[in-house]
């Protein structure tokens, strides 16, 4: 019947009026109704085998399977074991086998009532629809995402789009589409949210014509929904550090103490979320020999599986140094030898027009800042004021210049300048800058944040209104003795 294939123990009776063993056809009985299930789930690819199982009573001697709306039934003798279950095998499903099924059993001199209907969906009959996520399949906890399933039917006036999640824990969702006149709405939107970890996983959608609700298309390509913010964020660092000279090797390291087994690295592309998180087992991401295109803002994620991820790490700016323009010059005013508690200004000067300057100190990891310059003439100079100085300011400094339109591409570094602090606790073995101390930049006092320790740049001076900026054709460097690269000039 209907393309179904049976074992020798199953007999197909095509006439409901035909008697079985001298008994009348089954009527609604008082015995408990049986349960019904399919061994491959409710969606089965065309051409695949499937067995429908009917579980009844220990007293049952015969089982029957009915297709709702059909004119016959399948029949099987009760098994000799204690399972109280009879199977109705179909060796190769076709679209004719799709539909709803019920079963009943006979015991003594009567029949049970029929089971609840079992929908059997045959897939792979029509072309697959397409499935996409808007704005992205990577969504933060508490956010929302729309899954869009688009039909490829070119005929028919109506149909239904079906969304299923792999694993079967969630019930399928359905959206009807219709065609009116010359226009067709062949798209179904499935809203997911507020999102939590349980929404992560693999989704597929199917299409079916209105006239055959249990005959479905091939599945769409899988869509992997990834939920972030499920766990605490990891930390991201650069080895050996940033800025990194053009052509040198750089490795980004994603670290966490939560025992994660997967890590993903993303590079910010505007305000859009990443298109996907491609996890790897190693927390190290070698970038190889860096090029200008690898400059940018990076974040990393960590996870135990590909569906539920941590919050993103704090952003890490990879700054590539050595690209044009030419290197600036760095000098100190009043000089490179400064008494403890006094003030010193480090001047970074460029002979060409640029709008951002950066100061770095060897061994220090601090955060860069940048602002676009409104107007200025060349040569241009930025003043970095350190006040009051302590032994923490001892060390070797360099500065860089850049353009705000390419914020991650820096010039070559200036020649090194060694700053010597004398008095109080100053000495050759003095530690680096205390991250809890305050530093004056251009006369403005700014407390350092703990995040400043994650980057090599000590300060970035935003040039513009209100800043202490020296520029003009007569702009000079220091007036006192300066020590550049260990030499007095």
C-alpha positions in Angstrom: 0.0 0.0 0.0 1.2 3.5 -0.9 4.7 2.2 -1.9 5.3 0.6 1.5 7.1 -2.7 1.6 6.4 -5.3 4.2 8.0 -8.4 5.7 6.3 -11.8 5.3 4.6 -11.4 8.7 2.7 -8.4 7.5 -0.4 -8.7 5.4 -2.0 -5.8 3.5 -5.8 -5.9 3.5 -7.2 -3.4 1.0 -10.8 -3.7 1.9 -12.0 -2.5 5.3 -15.1 -4.7 5.0 -13.0 -7.9 4.9 -13.2 -9.8 8.1 -10.1 -11.0 10.0 -10.4 -14.4 11.5 -14.2 -14.2 11.5 -14.1 -10.9 13.5 -15.5 -7.6 12.5 -13.2 -4.7 11.5 -11.9 -2.7 14.5 -14.2 -0.3 16.2 -13.5 2.2 19.0 -12.8 0.0 22.0 -12.5 0.3 25.7 -9.0 -1.1 25.9 -6.1 1.4 26.4 -5.0 2.8 23.1 -1.5 1.9 21.9 1.5 4.2 21.3 3.1 4.7 18.0 6.6 5.8 16.8 9.0 5.7 13.9 12.5 4.5 14.4 14.2 7.2 12.3 12.2 10.2 13.7 9.5 12.1 12.0 11.5 13.2 9.0 12.9 10.5 6.7 14.8 11.1 3.4 13.2 9.7 0.3 14.4 6.2 -0.5 15.4 5.4 3.1 14.0 2.5 5.2 11.9 3.2 8.2 9.9 1.0 10.7 6.8 2.2 12.4 6.3 0.6 15.8 3.1 0.0 17.6 3.2 -0.8 21.3 0.0 -2.3 22.8 -1.0 -4.8 25.5 0.5 -8.2 26.6 -2.8 -9.7 25.7 -2.7 -8.4 22.1 -2.6 -11.0 19.3 -2.8 -8.8 16.2 -1.7 -5.2 15.4 -2.9 -3.0 12.5 -1.4 0.1 11.0 -3.6 2.7 9.3 -2.8 5.7 7.1 -5.2 8.5 7.9 -7.3 9.1 4.9 -6.5 5.8 3.3 -8.8 2.9 2.5 -6.8 0.0 3.9 -4.4 -1.2 6.6 -1.3 -3.2 7.3 -1.6 -6.1 9.7 1.0 -7.9 11.8 0.8 -10.7 14.4 1.8 -9.9 17.9 5.4 -10.9 18.7 6.2 -13.9 20.9 8.5 -11.9 23.2 7.5 -9.5 26.0 8.0 -6.3 24.1 4.3 -5.9 23.4 5.4 -4.1 20.2 4.9 -4.9 16.5 6.9 -3.4 13.7 5.7 -2.3 10.3 8.8 -1.9 8.0 9.0 0.2 4.9 12.1 -0.6 2.9 12.2 2.5 0.7 10.1 5.5 1.3 8.5 7.4 -1.5 6.4 10.6 -1.5 3.2 8.4 -1.5 4.1 7.1 1.9 4.1 10.5 3.5 1.2 11.3 5.8 -0.2 10.5 9.2 -0.4 7.0 10.7 -2.4 5.4 13.5 -2.3 1.9 14.9 -4.6 -0.4 17.0 -4.4 -3.9 18.5 -6.8 -6.8 19.0 -7.1 -8.8 22.2 -9.7 -11.3 23.3 -12.8 -10.5 21.4 -12.3 -6.7 20.8 -10.1 -3.9 19.4 -8.5 -1.1 21.2 -9.0 2.5 20.1 -6.5 3.9 17.6 -3.3 5.6 18.7 -2.6 9.3 18.4 -1.7 10.2 14.8 2.0 9.9 13.9 3.1 12.3 11.1 5.6 10.8 8.8 7.5 13.4 6.6 9.4 12.3 3.5 12.2 14.8 2.6 14.3 15.2 -0.4 11.5 15.4 -3.0 12.0 19.1 -4.0 14.9 21.5 -4.4 16.3 22.8 -1.1 15.4 26.3 0.2 18.1 28.7 1.5 18.7 29.6 5.1 20.5 32.7 6.5 20.8 34.7 9.7 20.3 38.4 10.1 22.3 40.2 11.2 24.7 37.4 11.9 24.7 33.8 13.1 27.0 34.9 15.9 24.7 36.5 18.5 25.3 37.7 22.1 23.4 36.3 25.0 20.2 38.3 25.5 20.2 39.4 21.9 18.0 38.3 19.0 18.5 37.0 15.5 16.1 36.3 12.6 16.5 33.1 10.6 15.3 33.6 7.0 14.2 30.6 5.0 13.6 31.4 1.2 11.6 29.0 -1.0 12.8 28.0 -4.5 9.4 26.8 -5.7 8.5 28.2 -9.1 5.0 26.8 -9.1 2.1 26.5 -6.8 0.1 29.2 -5.0 1.0 28.3 -1.4 3.3 26.3 0.8 4.9 26.0 4.2 8.5 26.6 5.3 9.7 24.5 8.2 12.7 25.2 10.6 14.3 22.4 12.5 17.1 22.3 15.0 19.5 19.4 14.9 19.1 17.1 17.8 15.3 17.3 17.9 15.0 18.9 21.4 13.0 21.9 20.0 9.7 21.5 18.2 9.8 22.4 14.5 8.6 25.9 13.6 6.5 26.5 10.5 5.7 29.6 8.4 3.2 29.6 5.5 3.9 31.4 2.3 1.4 32.4 -0.4 1.3 33.8 -3.9 -1.2 36.5 -4.8 -1.5 37.6 -8.4 1.9 38.3 -10.0 3.7 38.7 -6.6 5.0 36.0 -4.4 6.0 36.0 -0.8 8.2 32.9 -0.6 10.1 33.7 2.5 9.6 32.8 6.1 11.2 34.7 9.0 11.8 32.8 12.3 12.7 35.1 15.2 15.0 33.7 17.9 15.4 35.5 21.1 16.1 36.6 23.8 19.0 34.2 23.0 20.5 32.0 25.6 23.0 29.1 25.4 20.2 26.6 24.5 19.6 28.3 21.2 23.1 27.5 20.0 23.3 24.7 17.5 22.7 23.7 13.9 19.5 24.6 12.0 18.1 23.6 8.7 14.9 24.6 6.9 12.6 22.7 4.5 9.9 23.7 2.0 6.6 21.9 1.2 3.7 22.7 -1.2 0.3 23.5 0.2 -1.2 20.4 -1.4 1.3 18.0 0.1 2.1 19.1 3.7 4.1 15.9 4.5 6.2 15.9 1.4 9.2 18.2 2.0 12.1 19.5 0.0 15.7 18.6 0.5 17.2 20.3 3.6 18.9 23.7 3.3 22.6 24.0 3.9 23.2 23.9 7.7 23.3 27.1 9.6 25.3 27.1 12.8 24.0 29.5 15.4 26.7 30.5 17.9 25.9 32.3 21.2 28.5 34.5 22.8 28.6 35.8 26.4 27.8 32.4 27.9 31.1 32.4 29.8 33.5 35.0 31.2 35.8 36.6 28.7 39.4 35.4 28.1 42.4 37.8 27.8 44.2 38.5 24.5 47.9 39.5 24.2 50.5 39.9 21.5 53.9 38.3 21.6 56.4 39.9 21.4 54.2 43.0 21.6 52.6 45.8 19.7 53.6 47.9 17.7 55.4 45.2 15.7 58.0 46.1 13.0 56.9 45.3 9.5 58.0 41.8 8.4 58.6 40.5 12.0 56.7 37.5 13.3 53.8 38.0 15.7 51.6 35.6 17.7 48.3 36.5 19.4 47.6 34.5 22.6 44.1 33.9 24.0 44.3 32.9 27.7 41.7 31.8 30.2 41.7 29.8 33.5 38.4 28.2 32.8 39.8 25.1 31.0 38.3 25.9 27.6 39.1 23.5 24.7 38.3 25.8 21.8 39.5 29.3 20.9 38.5 31.7 18.1 40.2 35.0 16.9 38.3 37.7 15.1 39.3 41.0 13.5 36.9 43.9 13.8 35.3 44.8 10.5 33.3 48.0 11.1 30.3 47.6 13.5 29.1 44.2 12.1 29.5 41.1 14.3 31.8 38.3 13.0 30.2 36.0 10.4 31.3 32.9 12.3 33.6 31.7 15.0 36.0 29.1 13.6 37.3 27.4 16.7 40.7 25.8 17.1 42.1 23.8 20.0 45.3 25.9 20.4 45.1 29.3 22.2 47.9 30.6 20.1 47.3 32.3 16.8 50.5 32.8 14.8 50.1 35.7 12.3 53.5 35.0 10.7 55.5 37.9 9.3 53.2 40.8 9.6 52.1 43.0 6.7 50.2 46.2 6.7 46.9 44.4 6.1 47.3 42.6 9.5 47.1 45.8 11.5 43.8 46.2 13.2 41.7 45.5 16.3 41.4 41.9 17.4 39.3 40.0 20.0 39.2 36.4 21.0 36.6 34.0 22.3 36.8 30.7 24.2 34.4 27.7 24.4 33.9 24.1 25.3 31.9 23.5 22.1 31.2 25.4 18.9 27.7 26.5 19.9 28.2 28.4 23.3 31.1 30.8 23.5 32.5 33.2 26.1 32.1 37.0 25.9 34.8 38.6 23.7 38.1 39.6 25.2 39.0 43.2 25.6 40.1 44.6 22.2 43.8 44.3 21.3 45.1 46.8 18.7 47.9 45.3 16.5 49.9 48.3 15.3 52.3 47.7 12.4 55.3 50.0 12.4 57.7 50.7 9.6 55.3 51.6 6.9 55.6 55.1 5.4 55.7 58.0 6.4 59.4 58.5 7.4 60.3 58.2 11.1 59.8 61.2 13.4 62.4 62.7 15.8 62.2 62.6 19.6 63.8 65.0 22.0 63.5 66.0 25.6 63.0 69.4 27.2 64.8 70.7 29.3 66.9 67.6 28.8 67.2 63.8 29.3 68.6 64.1 32.9 65.8 65.1 35.2 65.6 65.3 39.0 63.0 63.3 40.8 59.7 65.1 41.1 60.4 67.6 38.3 58.7 67.8 34.9 60.0 66.8 31.5 58.5 67.1 28.0 59.2 64.6 25.3 58.7 66.2 21.9 57.8 64.1 18.9 58.3 66.0 15.6 57.4 65.1 12.0 58.5 66.9 8.8 55.3 65.9 7.0 51.7 66.5 7.8 50.3 63.8 10.1 47.6 64.0 12.8 48.5 61.3 15.4 51.7 60.7 17.4 52.5 57.9 19.8 55.1 57.5 22.6 56.4 54.1 23.7 58.7 53.0 26.4 60.8 49.8 26.2 59.3 47.1 28.5 56.1 49.0 29.1 52.7 47.8 27.8 50.2 50.6 27.6 47.2 51.7 25.5 47.3 54.0 22.5 44.8 56.8 21.9 44.2 58.9 18.7 42.3 61.8 17.5 42.2 63.5 14.1 44.0 66.8 13.7 41.8 69.7 12.5 44.4 71.9 10.9 48.2 72.3 11.2 51.2 73.2 9.2 54.5 71.3 8.9 56.8 70.6 10.6 54.4 69.4 13.3 55.3 68.5 16.9 53.5 66.8 19.8 54.5 67.4 23.4 54.3 64.5 25.9 54.6 66.0 29.4 55.6 63.6 32.2 55.1 65.2 35.7 56.1 64.6 38.4 58.8 62.1 37.3 59.8 59.2 39.4 62.2 56.4 39.0 59.5 54.6 37.1 60.1 57.0 34.2 63.7 55.8 33.8 64.1 54.1 30.5 64.4 54.2 26.7 61.6 56.0 24.7 60.7 56.1 21.1 57.8 57.8 19.2 55.8 57.1 16.1 53.5 59.1 13.8 50.5 58.0 11.9 47.4 59.1 10.0 44.0 58.7 11.6 42.6 57.3 8.3 45.0 54.4 8.8 45.2 54.1 12.6 46.9 50.8 12.7 49.8 51.6 10.4 52.6 53.6 12.1 55.8 55.1 10.9 59.2 53.7 11.6 60.1 54.4 15.2 62.2 57.4 16.1 65.8 56.9 17.3 65.8 55.9 20.9 66.0 58.5 23.7 67.2 57.5 27.1 65.6 59.3 30.1 67.6 59.4 33.4 65.9 60.3 36.6 68.1 61.3 39.5 67.5 61.7 43.3 65.1 60.0 45.7 64.8 56.3 44.8 66.1 56.6 41.3 68.8 54.1 40.3 69.9 51.8 37.5 67.7 49.0 38.9 64.6 51.0 39.2 61.4 49.4 38.1 59.2 50.4 35.1 56.3 52.8 35.4 53.9 52.1 38.2 50.6 51.4 36.5 48.8 53.0 39.4 50.7 56.3 39.0 49.4 59.4 37.1 51.1 60.7 34.0 50.7 64.2 32.6 50.2 64.2 28.8 50.4 67.6 27.3 49.6 69.2 30.6 46.5 67.1 31.2 46.6 64.6 34.1 45.2 61.2 33.1 45.1 58.2 35.5 46.3 55.0 34.0 43.8 52.1 33.8 44.8 48.5 34.4 44.1 47.8 30.7 47.1 50.1 29.9 49.4 47.3 30.7 48.3 45.3 27.7 50.0 47.4 25.1 53.4 48.7 24.5 52.5 52.3 23.6 52.9 54.5 26.6 50.9 57.5 25.4 49.2 58.7 22.2 48.7 62.4 22.0 45.4 63.4 20.3 46.1 66.6 18.3 43.4 69.2 18.0 41.6 72.0 19.8 42.7 72.4 23.4 45.9 70.3 23.1 49.4 71.5 23.6 50.7 71.1 20.1 53.8 72.8 18.7 53.8 73.3 14.9 55.1 75.7 12.3 58.1 76.1 10.1 60.2 77.3 13.0 59.3 74.5 15.4 62.4 73.4 17.4 63.4 70.4 19.5 65.0 70.5 22.9 67.2 73.4 24.0 69.1 71.4 26.6 71.4 68.5 26.1 69.6 65.4 24.8 70.8 61.8 24.8 69.8 60.0 21.7 70.7 56.3 21.4 73.1 56.8 24.3 75.0 59.8 22.6 74.8 63.4 23.8 73.8 65.7 21.0 
